[in-house]
């Protein structure tokens, strides 16, 4: 699971992408861009599960901190 999560395209969210002054569905005339990339919640995975799975999938002894 960790390898799959690490390789999966991340959902960028909408922070900083809301367009002001455009006709939209918001009460203040804003519209957010659509991102169809699934979130962890869509996949039924918690942030803690994702983090642990990705850490377990890391190869042992290959990290930069281990090369001293």
C-alpha positions as CSV (number, residue, x, y, z in Angstrom):
1,X,0.0,0.0,0.0
2,X,2.8,2.4,0.8
3,X,4.4,2.1,-2.6
4,X,1.0,2.8,-4.3
5,X,0.3,5.9,-2.1
6,X,3.8,7.3,-2.7
7,X,3.4,6.9,-6.5
8,X,-0.2,8.3,-6.6
9,X,-0.7,11.8,-7.9
10,X,-1.5,14.1,-5.0
11,X,-4.7,16.2,-4.8
12,X,-3.6,19.8,-5.0
13,X,-6.6,21.2,-3.3
14,X,-7.8,24.7,-3.9
15,X,-5.7,26.9,-1.5
16,X,-4.8,30.1,-3.4
17,X,-6.7,29.1,-6.5
18,X,-10.1,30.7,-5.9
19,X,-10.9,33.1,-8.7
20,X,-12.6,36.4,-7.5
21,X,-15.0,38.3,-9.6
22,X,-16.1,35.3,-11.7
23,X,-19.6,34.0,-11.8
24,X,-19.7,31.0,-9.6
25,X,-21.7,29.1,-7.2
26,X,-20.5,30.9,-4.1
27,X,-22.5,33.6,-2.5
28,X,-19.7,36.1,-2.9
29,X,-19.2,35.3,-6.6
30,X,-16.2,33.0,-6.2
31,X,-15.7,29.7,-7.9
32,X,-13.2,27.0,-7.0
33,X,-11.4,25.0,-9.7
34,X,-12.3,21.3,-9.9
35,X,-9.7,18.7,-9.0
36,X,-10.8,15.1,-9.7
37,X,-7.8,13.5,-8.1
38,X,-9.0,11.4,-5.1
39,X,-8.1,12.4,-1.6
40,X,-7.0,10.0,1.1
41,X,-10.6,10.2,2.5
42,X,-11.9,9.2,-0.9
43,X,-9.6,6.2,-0.8
44,X,-10.8,5.3,2.8
45,X,-7.2,5.9,4.2
46,X,-6.4,8.1,7.2
47,X,-3.4,10.4,7.2
48,X,-1.8,8.3,9.9
49,X,-2.3,5.1,7.9
50,X,-0.9,6.7,4.8
51,X,2.2,8.0,6.6
52,X,2.9,4.6,8.3
53,X,2.4,2.7,5.0
54,X,4.8,5.0,3.2
55,X,7.4,4.7,5.9
56,X,7.2,0.9,5.9
57,X,7.6,0.9,2.1
58,X,10.9,2.9,2.3
59,X,14.0,0.8,1.4
60,X,16.2,0.2,4.5
61,X,19.7,1.7,4.5
62,X,19.2,3.8,1.3
63,X,18.3,7.1,2.9
64,X,20.6,10.1,2.8
65,X,20.8,10.2,6.6
66,X,22.1,6.6,6.6
67,X,25.1,7.4,4.4
68,X,27.4,9.1,6.9
